[in-house]
Amino acid sequence: MIKFLKNLFNGFIIAGIIIFLIGVDYWMFRAGLPYQDPPMDLQIQYAIDQGIGDTLMSVGFEVGIIGVVSRIVTAIVSRRKVKQA
C-alpha cells in the first residue's frame, strides 16, 4: 500500500511540473511581449493567453507542492512502520 501511495504522489509531482511548464509556455511564448500599440483584438488575445499561463502555473505549483508534501508524509510514516516492526 505504501508503494502504491509513493507512486501516486510521484505522479502528482510529475504532473505538477508538466502543468507548470505548460503555463510557462503560455505565459512567455504564446502571450509574449505585446506590441507597443496593438489593436484591440491582439490586446484581448494577449490578456487571455497571459491569464491561461498564470492559472496553469499556479495550479501546477499547487499540485507539485501537494505531491511533495504527501511524499514526505508517506516517507515518514513508512519509516515509523519499519522501526516498529
C-alpha positions as CSV (number, residue, x, y, z in Angstrom):
1,M,0.0,0.0,0.0
2,I,2.8,2.4,0.8
3,K,4.5,1.6,-2.5
4,F,1.2,2.5,-4.3
5,L,1.0,5.8,-2.5
6,K,4.6,6.7,-3.2
7,N,4.0,6.0,-6.9
8,L,0.7,8.0,-6.8
9,F,2.4,11.0,-5.2
10,N,5.3,10.8,-7.6
11,G,2.7,11.1,-10.3
12,F,1.4,14.3,-8.6
13,I,4.9,15.7,-8.6
14,I,5.5,15.0,-12.3
15,A,2.0,16.2,-13.2
16,G,2.6,19.5,-11.3
17,I,5.9,20.0,-13.1
18,I,4.4,19.4,-16.5
19,I,1.4,21.7,-15.8
20,F,3.7,24.4,-14.5
21,L,5.9,24.2,-17.7
22,I,2.9,24.4,-19.9
23,G,1.9,27.5,-18.0
24,V,5.3,29.0,-18.5
25,D,5.0,28.2,-22.2
26,Y,1.7,30.1,-22.4
27,W,2.9,33.0,-20.3
28,M,6.2,33.5,-22.0
29,F,5.9,32.2,-25.6
30,R,2.3,32.4,-26.6
31,A,1.5,35.6,-24.8
32,G,5.0,37.0,-25.2
33,L,5.6,40.7,-25.2
34,P,2.7,42.8,-26.5
35,Y,3.2,45.2,-29.3
36,Q,3.6,48.9,-28.4
37,D,0.2,50.0,-29.7
38,P,-1.6,46.8,-30.5
39,P,-5.2,46.7,-31.9
40,M,-7.9,45.7,-29.5
41,D,-8.2,42.1,-30.7
42,L,-4.5,41.5,-30.0
43,Q,-4.8,43.1,-26.6
44,I,-7.7,40.7,-25.8
45,Q,-5.7,37.7,-27.1
46,Y,-2.7,38.7,-25.1
47,A,-4.8,39.0,-21.9
48,I,-6.4,35.6,-22.5
49,D,-3.1,33.9,-23.1
50,Q,-1.5,35.6,-20.1
51,G,-4.4,34.6,-17.9
52,I,-4.2,31.0,-19.0
53,G,-0.5,31.0,-18.3
54,D,-1.0,32.4,-14.8
55,T,-3.7,29.9,-14.0
56,L,-1.7,26.9,-15.3
57,M,1.4,28.0,-13.4
58,S,-0.4,28.4,-10.1
59,V,-2.3,25.1,-10.5
60,G,0.9,23.3,-11.5
61,F,2.8,24.7,-8.5
62,E,0.0,23.7,-6.1
63,V,-0.2,20.2,-7.5
64,G,3.5,19.8,-7.2
65,I,3.6,21.1,-3.6
66,I,0.7,18.7,-2.7
67,G,2.7,15.8,-4.2
68,V,6.0,16.8,-2.4
69,V,4.3,17.2,1.0
70,S,2.3,14.0,0.6
71,R,5.5,12.1,-0.5
72,I,7.3,13.4,2.6
73,V,4.5,12.4,4.9
74,T,4.4,8.9,3.3
75,A,8.2,8.6,3.8
76,I,7.9,9.5,7.4
77,V,5.0,7.1,8.0
78,S,6.8,4.2,6.2
79,R,10.0,4.8,8.3
80,R,8.0,4.6,11.6
81,K,6.4,1.4,10.5
82,V,9.8,-0.1,9.8
83,K,11.2,0.9,13.2
84,Q,8.1,-0.5,15.0
85,A,8.4,-3.9,13.2
